Amino acid sequence: MSRRPNFGGMGAMGGMNMQQMMKQAKKMQAEMAEQQATITAQSFTGESADGLVKATFTGDRKLTDIKIAAAAIDPDDPDMLQDLIIDAVNKGLAEIDRATQAGLGKYTKGLI
C-alpha cells in the first residue's frame, strides 16, 4: 500500500490558498506601482531654514529647480550659500521620503 506524502496541507485546499495568496500579491504589487507612479509625478520642495534657497524635486528624486535669493549670495561668505543649498536639498529629499513612507508604508511595514 503506497502512501501519498502529506505536504503540510498543500493538497487541493492548500493550492487554493496559494492561488488566493498569489492573486492578493499581484493586486498589492499593482497598488504599490500605482502609488509609486503618483509619488513620482508629484513635485517636492525643500526650503532652507531662512527661506533663501529652495530646491524642487520630482518624486523620483531628480532635482528640477533651485532658487537662490539675492540675499543669500555673499561673495565674502560662500560657505553660507553652500550650507543653505545643502539644507534645502536635504529637506526636499526628506519630503519625498515622507511621501513615500506615507504612500507605501502600509505595504512595506517600515522597510523603506
N, C-alpha and C positions, 0 to 999 in steps of 0.2 A: 504494500500500500504506500503510495507516494504522497507525501505531504507537501502542500504548497507553502512556500515561505510567507511569513507574516512580516510585512514591511511597516509595522507601526501604524496600521490603519490607512495605508496608501492604496487600498483597493478601490472599488468604484466610488465610494464616498470620498476617499482621500483625493482622487482625481478631480472630483467636482470642486472640492475646496481649493485645490491647486489652480484650477481654471478660474475660479472666482478671485483668487488672490492675484493672478496674472492680469485679469481684467481690471481690478482695482489699481494695480501698479501702473498699468498703461494710462488709466484715467488720471492718476496722480501725476504721472510724468507729463501728460498733456497740459494739466493745470499749471504745473511748475513752469513749463515752457511759455505758456501764455503770460504768467505773472512776470517772468524774466523779460519777455518782449515789452511788456508795459513799462517796466523799470527802465529798460534800455531806451525807450522812446522819450522818456522824461528828461528834463533839464534840471541840474542841481547847481546851486551857487554857494560858495563859501566866501565869507567876508572876514577880513582881518578885524581884530578887536576894535580898532578905531574907525573902521569902515572905509579906510583909504584905498584898500585893494580888494577887488572882487574877482574870484576865479569861477568860471562856469564850465560844467562838465556835462557830457551825455551820461546816461545810466550805465554805459559800458566803459566808463572811466576815461573817456577821451576829453582832454582839455579843448574847449571850443572858443573860449574868450577869456581875456584877462583885462581888467580895467584898473588903471592906476591913477589916482587923483594927483594933481599937480603938487599938492601939499606934501605928498609922500616922497617927492623927488628932492632930496637934499644932496648936492654934489659933495658936501663935506661929510656925509654920513651914509655911504652906500649900504652899510650893514643893516641899517634900519629898514631900508626898502627890501632887502633880501629877506629879513625876518617877517615883514608884512606879507610878502608873497608866499613864503612857506606857510604862514599861519592861514592865509586864505585858501591855499591849495589843500592843506590838510583838513580844514573844515569842510570844504566841498566834497572831498573823498569820504569823510565821515558821514555826510548827509546821504551819500549813495549807500554806504554800509547800513545805515539805519533803515533806509527804504527797503533794501534787500532783505534785511532781517525781518522787518515787519511783513513783507510780502511773501517771503519764502520760509520764514521761521517755523510755521506750522507744519511744514513738510520735513524740514531738516532737524528740528528739535535742537537748535543751537549749534549745529555743526558748521554753519557759515558765519 
